Amino acid sequence: MKKTRPSQERTERPKKSSSQPSNQAVRKTARPAGQPPRQASKARPSTKAQPTRNPRPRPEQDGQRKSSQARPSQARPTSKARPNQRANKPKKRPVARQSKRRPMNLRSIPSTILYGFTLLINFLVSGGDKNKYIKGDRREKLDKRFYRILPVAFVGLTVLIMLAVLVHRDQTTSLAENRELEQKPKFTISSFVTGKYSSKQASYMSDQFPNRAGFIKTKANLDRLMGKKEINGVYLGADGYLMEGFKAEDPNITKIKVDAINKFASSNKSLKVSMMLVPNKVDIYSHLMPKNAPVDSQTDYLKAVSSMLSNKVRMVDVEQTFNKLKNSEQLYYKTDHHWTTDGAFHAYTDFCKALNIQPTGQNSFNRSQASDSFRGSLYYKTGAEIGKPEDIYLYLTQDNAPVITKYYDTKKKVPSLYDSSKLSGRDQYEVFTGGNHSQIKIRTSVETDRKKSWLLRIHMQML
């Protein structure tokens, strides 16, 4: 076969375009038939050969090479190559910027408290799903602010309570509960080992907690707001009446107490012993109690006690009289567990009739108002200070007959049954005989042939 010249071979070889990549298959089709393949030693050295160090060129280098082949006269890549360069350029990892801690803004505290309150309300309404009532961006912002201020507020509250405990002065009595408060116990090794010191210390911390009365009042008001009819053992009755419930005593314990009364009567045969067991207002005004209140019947209890008394003790019953007058007169204070002076006068009348004594008529006394701001023990016991102020009336004799009252526990003698100085105190009911006493001796100038009378005062609570 006739061999072609090398020059003809170069002219017949298709020109390589920068836009069309060189392909080995194309060169094979351009080679004449019967011509043996060119050896690798005779191949033209290519200036575009890839370096041996990087067999796999980086994307940005490949893009720059293609752009330089397309336009060798330009040193910079054209605008058409820039998108490829940006697309093939590896992304750099974002460097985390050190955010400066902003100082806490005090103006955000009210909004944070409002946000926490909103979370609580919506938690009760929608089950705590914040997505239902707060948008995403605002929710993230408020959550971040809320959880930032919450620990600071908790620590601040703890420190404030500790300071309040250190500064607080111990109180001796509780006006709301009408009882003595626990005082700081004395530390001894024996009390610590037996556990008495720990128990007394716990009671002391509970009784002497700062603003304890305020917390009791807040809790009572919350109970009342929730519709409760019984707060701290006091029932909220109709017509503004506050009443304590009644639970019958164990029959065995009641029998022991009644036996003590029978023994007193049998050991003092020269005395005529009479007993008046006055019912509480929960029995007389039972129709004003809340429905389904768990209260025992005092009528049945009075009958049981009366059946245990010996023949030497006369039982004076005032329950029938009080049931007749309960709708026409106020026999008990609304905010106290005591009876009023009107109720006491009707009980005095029944007592005299039971002993065959002619009672003094109500017209023989001057019914004088002593106070118009009386708040009873149940008013303070609720903790919420429920009830309106009431009036206290005193029965004064018209002839101003002299009376000498002797108190054995205090060894004092006063010329009256009333102590007007108690009207300026918290418990104005102590105006009667100056409060509770173990034994009182009363002397009058009334001339009578009767012997001395002993009045044994027994409360329903004592039985």
C-alpha positions, 0 to 999 in steps of 0.5 A: 500500500502507498504510504501517506506523508506525515504532512498529509497525516497532519492535515487530514487529522481533525482539528481539536476544538476547545469546545469539543473534548478530544476523544480517542474514538474520534481519532480512530475513525479519522485514521486511514484504513490499514494504517497501523496504530501509532506507537506511544514513543512517537506521540507528540508530547502534549502540553495539556498533559495532567501532572502526575502528582494529582491524577484527579484534578480539583474541580477549580483547577479543571474549570480554570484549565478549560477557561484558559483553553477557550480564551488563552489571551485572557489571564482572568477567567471570563464571566461565564467561567465564574459560575462554574468556579463558584459552583465547584469551589468547596464550601468553607465551614462557617466559623462560629462567632463568639457572641457577646453576652448581653446584660440582663434587661430588667424590663423583660422580667414582667413580660417573662412573668406574664409569659410564664403565667400564660404557659400555665393557663394554656397548659390547663386549657390546651394540655401544654401545646404551645404550638396552638397559641404562640408562633414559632419565632416568638415562642423561641424568643420567649422560651430563651428569655424565660429559661434564662431568667428562671434560674436567676429568679429561683436563686434570688427567691431562695436567698430572699427567704433565707434573709427573711428567716434570719431577720424574722422575729418569733411570735408567741401566738397566732391570731388566725389560729388562736393558739400558741406557737412553737418556740425555738427548742433548746439543743441537748444531746439526749433530745437530739439522739431521741429525735425530740429536737428534730421534731420540735425544730420542724414545728418551730420552723413551720410556726415561725415561718415569715409572713405565715398568717399571710400565706394562710390567708392566701391559701384560704382565699384560693380555697374559697375562690375554688368553691370550697365550703369548708376552710380550716375546719370552718363551714361557710353557712348561709346568711353569713354564718360560720360554723364548726362541725360536730363529731360525736365523742367515743362512747367510752370516753364520754362515759368516763367524763359523765362518771366524773360528774356523777362522782362530784354530785355523790361526794357533795350530797348537800349540793343540788347539782344541775347541768346545762349542756348547751348545744352548738349553733351547728345543731340549732342552725343546721338548716344553714349548713352546706348540703351533705356536710359530714356532721353528727347529730347533737340531739342524739348525743345530748340524749345519750349523755342525759341517759348516763347521768345519775338521779342526783344531777338535774339536766337542763335542756335549752334545745327546744327553746332555742329551736323556737327562737332561732328564726326570730332572734340571733342566738349565736354570733355569726363569726364566733362559736359563743352565744349572744347575750340574748341567747344567754338570757333565754338560757338563764330563763330556762335554768331558773325555771328548772330550779323553781326560781323566778327569773328577772324579766328582760325589761329589768335590764338595760340592753347597752351596745358595747361594740359594733366591730366584734369579729369572733374566733371563727373569723380568724380561724378561717384564715381568709377573715370571712365575715362582717363585724358584729355588735356586742350588747351587755345586760346592765342592771337598772339599779346598778346593784354592786357585784363583787367578782373574784377570780381564783386563778388570778386572785383578783377581785373586781366590782363588775362582771364585765371588763371593758378594757378587753373591747380594745383588744382582738378578742372582744368577747373577753369583755365577759368576766375578763375571759376564761377562768377556772373558778369564779366567785360572784357576790351580790347584795341581793337578800335571799333565804337560799343557800349558795349556788355552784354553777359548773360550766361545761362546754360541748367541746369538753364532752 
